[in-house]
């Protein structure tokens, strides 16, 4: 492994490079760009392949106790896949979903540099316009910010800055003449410069290019040994005799000397030096591997693994009401935490991060975070239920703290017996759960007969728990009402929920008492459980073979039934029979039913807008669809690399179904189109216009078949919403210094008619914010 003190040229050619470069594989931003230039290597390719290389290197150098060490020979000549790496290192059934999600954050931040208004035309962020020294300083600054954010455990921010840094680094090899100068290795002084020069740079009065009126310009450089890069557009203007970036959208390339030198793609229409695209991609990949290696050296293996979430395990986050009436709930949280720590210690599924946030009235916090299970247990064990306090409590404020400190794709558990005093935060918390992709489960011991420890100054509304319901709906979680005597048993769902669980869709999605609902079970599911709570009098579950089990407790023909008050859990015997299962519930009111199972086959998704009329065609990434834009859905199926698929063939998802939440009515169905090699599991679909004009949240369900022809059905863990406007927040172009003012710019655009918006801004308490935003 490269240490931080070694000069870069000591690294030499990476043997791991042999694993990844293939003739069919910046550079254009992402896989969508291949529609314009098939066979090109994109920024997304370079970023993901470099990360997989360094992850394999980490796995080779740090064998996992109790597992056979990995051998490099087993991966030579093959395309690296995250699923296969995780299976080989952590063992079968170890999901790579969190790693792939973290890597997706880096890749999308990389691609966004070509689309964001604040970055797409800045030559210092793309090594354009011969501003090589300035671009190197910005690159080094982005890497320093990556380190600072990672050390502060702000990993989302760190991944965004890493993506920006990698974009600039990769652009150097495509936008400069480093390749044309015959260089076979990455530039040794681009990363972490220590006063080393970039060597002989072309000055403003040095001519660098001759005129070329053709699309392909293989010999337009003047043969100088000076390092240069092309000018793009009109800012800054191209001096006489200088090279352009080139391509059909570069206005500078129509000025003498015409043509250009970029190697972004294999298409002469976009890249005048398209023939050198493979060499530029090879050096950009090597340089990206070096950048990841340097970050690993500075952060250490543990910190680097946190940066890229190189683990199959989730985090464990508790939000605890500590008022005097909460003794049983706090004890239940302690029991579950202890059970998880002891059961998973040393295993691949041991939580990598622990978060604890207490609250009462009027206070909440402080937040406690650690990667040490013993420290977490000690901190949790010191919490006692003290004092009374009037209901309601500051629950949502504490939950906001937990969301800000919990890694994405995690579960957060809230223990309380009170409604929220800070219900005005509901919308903000909903947005934060979608942004962080965290699922929130509320365990509420609301017992009107209990008076000790909790006083009430007024008659409380029966709707006072609606903010919890709203947050649970937005996050894909649930609100479970129980009582003191059952809380320890009900809290056992904490341990069950931090595994690789998927929620199986019900048909119809909203269960009606007395009506039959169905769910599909495939051969890739195991440890199937059915959870029900509400005023349930009876129920039955029927297998595809027609075998039934009713509500009686104990072991039945299909599995084991447990009841804790109005909370029921049916654990079905492994392996569950594949096919369509049925369930019917008799209850007063609206019972809650959730079917969950463990599996490695799941999916990630995000949205984007095709950008086909600019210099870098690709997909502008979006967190949520925006009304009025032609939105594309991008799906990344995880778990395809795991061996043992039925029939020996890969599972295949053919279409996606959109449903209104929570009603469950179908909004549309769209075919999924594969992109790239099947083993990568990348699929796209165009969102129907009717969906984009529908207010309110909607859900995604993927439909397909496994390798043996059996049906597959997976649902997204959280619903989505269509946002009315596009919002871009940009920071200052330079670096922040203590005591200085930093201007922030906000760009708002509406594509579906005029909008009346109220804008509110907030910032961490340690900074002063002056804003002129209103309506």
C-alpha positions in Angstrom: 0.0 0.0 0.0 1.2 3.5 -0.8 2.0 5.6 2.3 1.4 9.3 2.5 5.1 10.1 2.6 6.0 8.2 -0.6 6.3 10.2 -3.9 3.7 9.1 -6.4 6.2 7.9 -8.9 7.2 5.2 -6.5 3.9 3.5 -7.0 4.7 2.3 -10.5 2.2 0.5 -12.7 -0.6 -1.0 -10.7 -0.9 -4.8 -11.2 -4.6 -4.4 -10.3 -5.1 -2.3 -13.5 -5.0 -5.6 -15.5 -8.3 -6.6 -13.9 -10.5 -3.8 -15.2 -9.6 -2.2 -18.5 -11.4 -3.9 -21.3 -11.8 -2.9 -25.0 -15.6 -2.5 -24.5 -15.5 -0.3 -21.7 -13.4 11.3 -19.1 -14.6 11.5 -20.3 -18.2 11.7 -20.3 -20.1 11.9 -17.0 -21.9 8.5 -16.6 -23.3 5.5 -18.3 -26.1 7.5 -20.0 -23.3 9.3 -22.0 -22.7 6.1 -23.9 -25.8 6.8 -26.0 -23.7 9.6 -27.6 -20.4 7.8 -27.7 -20.7 4.0 -27.4 -17.5 2.2 -26.1 -16.3 5.3 -24.2 -14.9 5.1 -20.7 -16.9 7.5 -18.4 -16.2 9.3 -15.2 -18.5 6.8 -13.5 -16.5 3.9 -14.9 -13.2 5.3 -13.8 -14.4 6.1 -10.3 -16.1 2.8 -9.6 -13.2 0.7 -11.1 -10.6 2.6 -9.1 -12.7 2.1 -5.9 -13.1 -1.6 -6.6 -9.3 -1.9 -7.2 -8.4 -0.3 -3.9 -11.1 -2.3 -2.1 -9.6 -5.5 -3.4 -6.2 -4.3 -2.4 -7.4 -3.7 1.1 -9.1 -7.1 1.3 -5.8 -8.8 0.0 -3.7 -7.0 2.6 -6.1 -7.4 5.6 -7.4 -11.1 5.6 -10.6 -11.5 7.6 -10.2 -13.7 10.7 -11.9 -17.0 10.2 -12.1 -16.6 6.4 -9.7 -18.0 3.8 -7.5 -15.2 2.5 -8.3 -13.8 -1.0 -5.9 -14.6 -3.8 -5.1 -12.1 -6.5 -5.0 -14.9 -9.1 -8.7 -15.5 -8.6 -9.6 -12.0 -9.9 -7.1 -11.6 -12.7 -8.7 -11.3 -16.1 -12.2 -10.7 -14.7 -14.3 -7.6 -14.3 -14.4 -6.7 -10.6 -17.9 -6.7 -9.1 -18.8 -5.4 -5.6 -21.1 -8.3 -4.9 -18.4 -10.9 -5.7 -15.8 -9.1 -3.7 -18.0 -8.9 -0.6 -19.0 -12.6 -0.9 -15.4 -13.7 -1.2 -14.2 -11.5 1.7 -17.1 -11.4 4.2 -18.8 -14.7 3.2 -22.0 -15.7 1.4 -25.0 -13.5 2.0 -23.0 -10.4 2.8 -24.7 -7.5 1.0 -22.7 -4.9 -0.8 -25.6 -2.4 -0.8 -24.1 0.2 1.5 -20.8 0.1 -0.3 -22.4 0.5 -3.7 -24.6 3.4 -2.3 -21.6 5.2 -1.0 -19.7 4.7 -4.3 -22.8 6.0 -6.1 -22.6 9.2 -4.0 -19.0 9.7 -5.2 -19.8 8.9 -8.8 -22.8 11.2 -9.0 -20.9 14.0 -7.3 -18.2 13.4 -10.0 -20.8 13.6 -12.9 -22.5 16.6 -11.4 -19.4 18.7 -12.0 -20.4 18.7 -15.7 -23.9 19.9 -15.0 -24.0 22.2 -12.0 -24.2 25.9 -12.9 -21.4 26.7 -10.4 -18.9 24.2 -11.8 -19.7 23.2 -15.4 -17.9 26.2 -17.0 -15.2 26.8 -14.4 -11.8 26.0 -16.1 -10.1 25.5 -12.7 -12.4 22.5 -12.0 -11.6 20.8 -15.4 -8.0 21.6 -16.1 -9.1 23.8 -19.0 -7.7 27.0 -20.6 -4.1 26.3 -19.5 -5.1 27.1 -15.9 -3.2 24.0 -14.8 -1.6 25.5 -11.7 -4.8 26.9 -10.4 -6.6 23.6 -11.2 -4.0 21.7 -9.3 -4.6 23.9 -6.2 -8.3 23.4 -6.4 -7.8 19.6 -6.8 -5.5 19.5 -3.7 -8.0 21.6 -1.8 -10.9 19.3 -2.6 -8.8 16.3 -1.4 -8.0 18.2 1.8 -11.7 18.9 2.3 -12.4 15.2 1.7 -10.0 14.3 4.5 -11.3 16.9 6.9 -14.9 15.9 6.3 -14.1 12.2 6.7 -12.2 12.8 10.0 -15.2 14.8 11.2 -17.4 11.8 10.3 -19.3 13.9 7.7 -19.1 11.1 5.2 -21.7 12.4 2.8 -19.9 15.7 2.5 -16.6 13.8 2.1 -18.0 11.7 -0.8 -19.2 14.9 -2.5 -15.8 16.5 -2.3 -14.1 13.3 -3.3 -16.3 13.1 -6.4 -15.4 16.7 -7.4 -11.7 15.9 -6.8 -11.7 12.8 -8.9 -13.5 14.6 -11.8 -10.8 17.2 -12.0 -8.0 14.6 -11.7 -9.5 12.5 -14.5 -10.1 15.5 -16.7 -6.4 16.3 -16.6 -5.5 13.3 -18.7 -8.3 14.0 -21.2 -8.1 17.8 -21.5 -4.3 18.3 -21.4 -1.6 17.1 -23.8 0.0 14.8 -21.1 -0.8 11.7 -23.2 0.4 13.3 -26.5 3.7 14.1 -24.8 4.2 10.3 -24.6 3.8 10.0 -20.8 3.1 6.4 -19.7 2.5 7.2 -16.0 0.3 9.6 -14.1 1.7 13.0 -13.4 3.7 12.7 -10.1 2.9 16.1 -8.7 -0.8 16.5 -9.2 -1.8 14.9 -5.9 -0.8 16.6 -2.6 1.6 19.1 -4.2 4.6 20.2 -2.0 5.9 23.1 -4.1 6.8 20.7 -7.0 6.2 22.4 -10.3 4.0 20.9 -13.0 7.1 21.1 -15.2 7.2 23.1 -18.4 3.9 24.9 -18.8 3.0 26.7 -21.9 2.8 30.5 -21.4 0.2 32.8 -22.9 2.4 33.7 -25.9 3.4 30.2 -26.7 1.5 28.8 -29.7 0.4 25.2 -29.1 -2.0 24.2 -31.9 -2.3 24.4 -35.7 -5.5 24.8 -37.6 -7.7 21.7 -38.2 -11.0 21.9 -39.9 -11.8 18.2 -39.7 -13.6 16.4 -36.8 -10.6 14.3 -36.1 -7.4 16.2 -35.5 -4.6 13.7 -34.6 -1.7 16.0 -35.6 -2.8 19.5 -34.7 -0.4 19.9 -31.7 2.7 21.8 -32.8 5.2 19.3 -31.4 6.2 21.4 -28.4 7.3 19.7 -25.1 5.3 22.3 -23.1 2.3 21.2 -21.1 -1.0 22.7 -22.2 -4.7 22.2 -22.2 -7.6 23.3 -24.4 -9.8 26.4 -24.1 -13.5 25.8 -23.9 -16.3 28.3 -24.8 -15.8 32.0 -24.5 -14.6 32.3 -20.9 -11.8 32.9 -20.7 -11.3 33.8 -24.4 -8.9 31.7 -26.4 -5.6 33.6 -27.2 -4.2 33.4 -30.7 -2.4 30.1 -31.5 -3.9 28.2 -28.6 -5.7 24.8 -28.6 -9.4 24.4 -28.1 -11.1 21.7 -26.1 -13.0 20.8 -29.3 -16.2 19.1 -30.2 -19.5 20.2 -31.6 -20.5 22.3 -28.6 -17.2 24.1 -28.1 -17.6 27.6 -29.5 -13.9 28.3 -29.2 -13.2 25.5 -31.7 -14.6 27.6 -34.5 -11.9 30.3 -33.9 -8.5 29.9 -35.5 -6.8 27.5 -34.8 -9.8 25.3 -35.2 -10.2 21.8 -33.9 -9.3 20.7 -30.4 -7.4 18.2 -28.2 -9.9 16.6 -25.8 -10.0 12.8 -25.4 -13.3 12.6 -23.6 -14.8 9.9 -25.8 -14.4 7.6 -28.7 -16.5 9.9 -31.0 -14.7 12.4 -33.3 -17.8 14.6 -33.1 -17.1 15.2 -29.5 -13.4 14.5 -29.2 -10.9 15.6 -31.8 -8.2 13.3 -30.2 -10.7 10.4 -29.9 -8.0 7.9 -30.9 -6.1 8.6 -27.7 -9.2 8.0 -25.5 -8.0 4.5 -24.3 -4.6 5.8 -23.3 -6.1 8.8 -21.4 -8.6 6.5 -19.7 -5.8 4.2 -18.6 -3.8 7.0 -17.0 -6.9 8.5 -15.4 -7.7 5.1 -13.9 -4.2 4.8 -12.5 -4.3 8.3 -11.1 -7.7 7.6 -9.5 -6.3 4.5 -7.9 -3.4 6.6 -6.5 -5.9 9.1 -5.1 -7.8 6.4 -3.3 -4.5 4.9 -2.0 -3.4 8.2 -0.6 -6.7 8.7 1.1 -6.4 5.2 2.6 -2.9 6.1 3.8 -4.1 9.3 5.5 -7.3 7.9 7.0 -6.1 4.4 7.9 -8.0 1.3 6.9 -10.8 1.9 9.4 -11.4 5.5 8.4 -11.1 4.7 4.7 -13.6 1.8 5.1 -16.0 4.3 6.8 -15.6 6.7 3.9 -16.7 4.2 1.3 -18.9 2.1 3.7 -16.9 -1.0 3.0 -19.0 -3.2 5.2 -22.2 -5.4 4.9 -23.4 -4.2 8.3 -25.8 -1.4 9.3 -25.4 1.1 12.1 -27.4 1.1 15.4 -29.1 4.3 16.3 -31.3 4.9 19.4 -33.4 8.0 20.3 -34.5 7.6 23.9 -37.1 9.5 26.0 -35.5 9.8 29.4 -38.4 11.1 31.5 -39.3 9.3 34.7 -42.0 7.1 33.1 -39.6 5.5 30.7 -37.9 3.0 32.9 -39.2 -0.1 31.1 -38.5 1.3 27.7 -34.9 2.3 28.6 -34.4 -1.2 30.0 -35.7 -2.7 26.8 -33.4 -0.6 24.7 -30.4 -1.7 26.9 -31.4 -5.4 26.6 -31.6 -5.2 22.8 -28.4 -3.3 22.4 -26.6 -5.8 24.6 -28.0 -8.7 22.6 -26.9 -7.1 19.3 -23.4 -6.3 20.6 -22.8 -9.8 22.0 -24.5 -11.7 19.1 -22.7 -9.9 16.3 -19.3 -9.0 17.8 -16.6 -10.1 15.4 -19.0 -11.0 12.7 -19.4 -9.2 9.3 -22.8 -7.9 10.5 -21.4 -6.3 13.7 -22.6 -2.6 13.6 -19.9 -0.3 12.4 -21.4 2.9 14.0 -23.5 3.5 17.1 -25.6 6.6 17.8 -27.4 7.6 21.0 -29.6 10.7 21.5 -31.5 11.2 24.7 -34.4 13.7 25.0 -37.0 15.0 27.5 -38.6 18.4 28.0 -37.3 21.0 27.4 -33.9 19.5 26.4 -32.5 17.0 23.9 -29.1 15.6 23.2 -26.2 15.7 23.3 -25.6 13.1 20.5 -23.2 10.3 21.3 -21.5 8.6 18.4 -18.8 5.8 18.5 -17.6 2.8 16.6 -16.8 1.0 19.8 -19.6 -1.3 21.0 -18.3 -1.3 24.6 -18.3 2.5 24.7 -21.9 2.6 23.3 -23.0 0.0 25.8 -21.4 2.0 28.7 -23.0 5.2 27.6 -26.4 3.6 27.2 -26.1 1.9 30.6 -25.6 5.2 32.3 -28.9 6.6 31.1 -31.6 6.5 33.7 -35.3 7.5 33.7 -35.3 10.7 35.9 -37.9 13.3 36.5 -41.4 13.7 35.4 -42.2 16.3 32.9 -45.3 17.2 31.0 -46.2 15.5 27.8 -45.3 16.4 25.0 -41.5 16.1 24.6 -38.7 17.2 22.2 -38.7 14.0 20.3 -38.3 15.3 16.7 -35.4 17.6 17.7 -33.6 14.6 19.1 -34.5 12.5 16.0 -33.0 15.3 13.8 -29.7 15.0 15.7 -29.8 11.3 15.1 -30.5 11.6 11.4 -27.6 14.1 11.0 -25.1 11.7 12.6 -26.4 8.3 11.3 -24.9 6.9 8.1 -27.3 6.5 5.2 -29.3 3.3 4.7 -29.6 2.8 8.4 -32.4 2.1 10.9 -33.2 4.5 13.7 -35.3 3.4 16.7 -37.2 5.9 18.8 -38.4 4.8 22.3 -41.0 7.2 23.9 -44.4 7.3 25.6 -45.1 10.9 24.7 -46.2 12.9 21.7 -43.8 15.5 20.1 -43.7 19.0 21.4 -41.8 20.1 18.3 -44.3 18.9 15.6 -43.3 22.0 13.5 -40.2 20.0 12.5 -42.2 17.2 10.9 -41.7 18.4 7.2 -38.0 18.9 7.8 -37.6 15.5 9.4 -39.5 13.9 6.5 -37.1 15.5 4.0 -34.1 14.5 6.1 -35.1 10.8 6.2 -35.4 10.8 2.4 -32.1 12.6 2.0 -30.3 10.2 4.3 -32.3 7.1 3.2 -32.8 6.2 6.9 -35.8 4.2 8.1 -37.4 5.4 11.4 -39.4 3.1 13.7 -41.2 4.5 16.7 -41.9 2.2 19.7 -44.6 4.1 21.6 -45.8 2.9 25.0 -48.8 5.0 25.2 -50.8 3.7 28.1 -53.7 6.0 29.3 -54.0 4.0 32.6 -50.5 4.9 33.6 -50.2 8.0 35.6 -46.9 7.6 37.5 -44.0 9.7 36.1 -45.9 11.5 33.5 -48.2 14.5 34.0 -50.4 16.3 31.6 -51.4 19.9 31.8 -54.2 19.6 29.3 -56.4 17.2 27.5 -54.3 16.0 24.6 -55.5 15.4 21.1 -56.0 11.9 19.9 -54.2 13.0 16.7 -51.0 14.0 18.6 -49.0 11.1 17.3 -49.6 12.0 13.7 -46.2 13.6 13.2 -44.7 10.2 14.1 -47.0 8.5 11.5 -45.9 11.1 8.9 -42.2 10.5 9.5 -42.6 6.7 9.5 -44.5 6.9 6.2 -41.8 9.1 4.6 -39.0 7.0 5.8 -40.5 3.5 5.2 -40.7 2.8 8.9 -43.6 2.3 11.2 -45.2 3.3 14.5 -45.8 0.5 16.9 -48.0 1.1 19.9 -47.5 -1.2 22.8 -47.5 -1.3 26.6 -44.9 -1.5 29.4 -45.3 -5.2 30.0 -44.7 -6.0 26.3 -42.0 -3.5 25.4 -39.0 -5.8 25.9 -40.5 -8.4 23.6 -41.7 -5.9 21.0 -38.2 -4.3 21.0 -36.8 -7.5 19.7 -37.6 -6.2 16.2 -34.5 -3.9 16.7 -32.2 -6.8 16.3 -34.2 -8.3 13.4 -34.4 -5.0 11.5 -30.7 -4.2 11.2 -30.0 -7.2 8.9 -30.2 -7.2 5.1 -34.0 -7.0 5.2 -36.5 -6.3 2.4 -40.2 -5.5 2.9 -42.3 -7.6 0.6 -45.2 -5.8 -1.1 -48.7 -6.8 -0.3 -51.5 -7.0 -2.9 -53.6 -4.9 -2.2 -51.0 -2.7 -0.5 -53.5 -1.6 2.2 -54.8 -4.5 4.1 -58.6 -4.4 4.7 -59.9 -6.5 7.6 -61.7 -9.6 6.4 -60.2 -9.4 2.9 -57.5 -11.6 1.6 -54.1 -10.1 0.8 -51.2 -11.8 -1.1 -47.4 -11.6 -1.2 -44.9 -13.3 -3.4 -42.0 -15.4 -2.0 -39.0 -16.3 -4.3 -36.1 -18.6 -3.8 -33.7 -15.9 -2.8 -35.6 -15.0 0.4 -35.0 -16.5 3.8 -35.9 -15.8 7.5 -39.4 -14.7 6.5 -41.5 -12.9 9.2 -45.0 -11.5 9.3 -45.6 -8.7 11.8 -49.0 -7.5 12.7 -50.3 -5.0 15.3 -53.6 -3.4 16.0 -56.9 -4.6 17.6 -56.6 -8.0 15.9 -59.0 -10.8 16.9 -57.8 -13.5 14.5 -55.9 -14.1 11.3 -54.7 -16.9 9.1 -51.7 -17.3 6.7 -51.8 -19.8 3.8 -48.8 -21.1 1.9 -48.8 -21.7 -1.9 -49.4 -25.4 -1.2 -52.6 -24.5 0.6 -51.3 -25.2 4.2 -52.8 -22.8 6.7 -51.8 -21.5 10.1 -54.0 -19.4 12.3 -53.5 -17.0 15.2 -52.9 -19.6 17.9 -49.6 -19.1 19.7 -46.8 -21.6 19.4 -45.5 -23.8 16.7 -47.8 -24.4 13.7 -47.5 -26.1 10.3 -45.9 -23.0 8.8 -43.8 -21.6 11.6 -43.9 -20.1 15.1 -46.5 -17.5 16.3 -45.7 -15.1 19.1 -48.1 -12.6 20.6 -47.3 -9.6 22.9 -50.5 -7.8 23.6 -51.7 -6.5 20.2 -48.4 -7.2 18.5 -48.0 -10.5 16.6 -45.0 -12.0 15.0 -45.1 -15.1 12.8 -41.7 -16.5 12.0 -42.0 -18.9 9.0 -39.9 -22.0 8.8 -36.8 -21.8 6.5 -36.7 -22.2 3.6 -40.1 -20.7 2.9 -42.1 -22.2 0.0 -41.8 -20.1 -3.2 -45.0 -18.8 -4.8 -48.0 -16.7 -3.8 -48.9 -16.6 -0.1 -52.2 -15.4 1.3 -53.1 -13.7 4.6 -56.4 -12.6 6.1 -56.9 -10.6 9.3 -60.0 -9.9 11.4 -59.6 -6.7 13.4 -61.2 -3.5 14.6 -59.9 -0.4 12.7 -57.0 -0.7 10.4 -54.4 -3.4 11.3 -50.8 -2.9 10.3 -49.2 -5.8 8.5 -45.5 -6.0 7.4 -43.8 -9.0 5.7 -40.0 -8.9 5.8 -37.3 -11.3 4.8 -33.5 -11.5 4.5 -31.9 -11.5 1.0 -28.9 -10.2 -0.8 -31.0 -9.3 -3.9 -32.2 -5.8 -3.5 -31.8 -2.5 -5.5 -30.7 1.1 -5.2 -32.2 3.9 -7.3 -32.0 7.5 -8.1 -33.3 9.9 -10.7 -31.8 12.1 -13.4 -32.4 14.4 -16.4 -30.8 13.6 -19.8 -28.5 16.4 -20.9 -27.9 15.8 -24.6 -27.4 19.3 -25.9 -24.1 20.2 -24.2 -20.4 19.4 -24.4 -20.7 16.4 -22.0 -23.9 14.5 -22.7 -25.0 12.5 -19.8 -27.5 12.3 -16.9 -27.8 15.1 -14.5 -28.4 13.3 -11.2 -31.3 14.3 -9.0 -32.3 13.1 -5.5 -36.0 13.4 -6.3 -37.9 13.8 -9.6 -38.7 17.4 -10.6 -42.1 18.3 -12.1 -42.0 19.3 -15.7 -38.7 17.6 -16.6 -38.2 14.4 -18.6 -37.1 12.3 -15.6 -35.2 9.0 -16.0 -35.2 6.4 -13.2 -31.9 4.6 -12.7 -32.0 1.3 -10.9 -28.9 -0.5 -9.6 -29.7 -4.2 -8.7 -27.5 -5.5 -5.8 -26.7 -9.1 -5.1 -26.4 -10.3 -8.7 -22.8 -11.3 -8.1 -23.7 -13.7 -5.4 -23.5 -17.3 -6.5 -26.2 -19.9 -6.3 -28.9 -18.3 -8.4 -31.7 -20.7 -9.5 -31.0 -22.1 -13.0 -27.4 -20.7 -13.0 -28.7 -17.6 -14.7 -28.8 -14.0 -13.3 -32.2 -12.7 -12.0 -33.9 -10.2 -14.3 -36.2 -7.3 -13.6 -38.4 -6.4 -16.5 -40.6 -3.5 -15.4 -41.3 -1.1 -12.5 -44.7 -0.4 -11.0 -45.5 3.0 -9.4 -48.1 3.2 -6.6 -49.6 6.1 -4.7 -48.7 6.1 -1.0 -50.4 5.2 1.3 -53.5 4.3 -0.7 -51.6 1.8 -2.9 -53.5 2.6 -6.1 -51.4 2.0 -9.3 -50.1 5.1 -11.0 -48.4 3.4 -13.9 -46.1 0.6 -15.1 -43.0 1.1 -17.2 -40.5 -1.3 -18.9 -37.0 -1.4 -17.6 -34.1 -1.2 -20.1 -30.8 -2.8 -19.2 -27.7 -0.6 -19.5 -24.2 -2.1 -19.8 -23.2 -5.6 -18.9 -26.0 -7.7 -17.2 -23.8 -8.5 -14.1 -23.7 -4.7 -13.3 -27.4 -4.7 -12.8 -28.0 -1.2 -14.2 -31.5 -0.5 -15.5 -33.3 2.6 -16.7 -36.9 3.7 -17.3 -38.6 6.9 -18.3 -41.1 8.2 -15.7 -44.6 8.6 -17.1 -45.8 12.2 -17.4 -48.9 11.4 -15.4 -46.8 10.3 -12.5 -44.8 13.5 -12.5 -48.0 15.6 -12.4 -49.4 13.6 -9.4 -49.0 15.3 -6.0 -48.0 13.3 -3.0 -45.6 10.4 -2.4 -45.4 7.3 -4.6 -43.6 4.0 -4.3 -41.5 1.8 -6.6 -41.9 -1.9 -7.1 -39.6 -4.0 -9.4 -41.1 -7.0 -11.1 -39.1 -9.8 -12.8 -37.9 -13.4 -12.7 -35.1 -15.3 -11.2 -32.8 -17.5 -13.2 -35.2 -20.4 -12.9 -38.2 -18.5 -14.2 -39.8 -17.9 -10.8 -41.3 -14.5 -10.1 -39.4 -11.7 -8.3 -41.0 -8.8 -6.6 -39.0 -6.1 -4.7 -40.2 -2.8 -3.3 -38.2 0.4 -2.6 -37.8 0.9 1.2 -39.0 4.5 1.0 -41.5 6.4 -1.0 -40.6 9.2 -3.3 -42.1 12.6 -4.0 -42.1 14.9 -7.0 -40.6 18.3 -6.1 -42.1 21.4 -7.7 -38.8 23.1 -8.5 -35.1 22.4 -9.1 -32.9 23.8 -6.4 -29.1 24.2 -6.6 -27.1 25.5 -3.6 -23.5 26.6 -4.4 -20.7 27.6 -2.1 -17.9 30.1 -2.8 -15.3 29.1 -5.4 -12.4 29.5 -3.0 -11.6 28.0 0.4 -13.2 28.9 3.6 -11.2 30.6 6.4 -12.1 31.2 10.0 -13.5 34.7 10.5 -14.3 35.3 6.8 -17.7 35.6 5.1 -18.7 32.9 2.6 -21.3 33.8 0.0 -23.7 31.1 -0.9 -25.8 31.2 -4.1 -29.2 29.6 -4.6 -30.5 28.7 -8.0 -34.3 28.0 -8.4 -35.9 26.9 -11.6 -39.5 25.8 -12.3 -40.4 23.7 -15.3 -44.1 23.3 -14.7 -45.4 26.9 -14.5 -45.0 29.7 -12.0 -44.6 28.7 -8.4 -45.2 30.7 -5.2 -42.5 29.6 -2.7 -41.6 30.5 0.8 -37.8 30.1 1.4 -36.4 29.4 4.8 -32.7 28.9 5.5 -31.0 27.3 8.5 -27.3 26.7 9.4 -25.3 25.0 12.1 -25.6 27.1 15.3 -21.9 28.0 15.3 -22.2 30.1 12.2 -24.0 33.4 11.6 -26.3 33.5 8.5 -27.5 36.6 6.8 -30.1 35.9 4.1 -32.2 38.0 1.8 -34.4 35.1 0.8 -38.2 35.5 1.5 -40.8 34.6 -1.2 
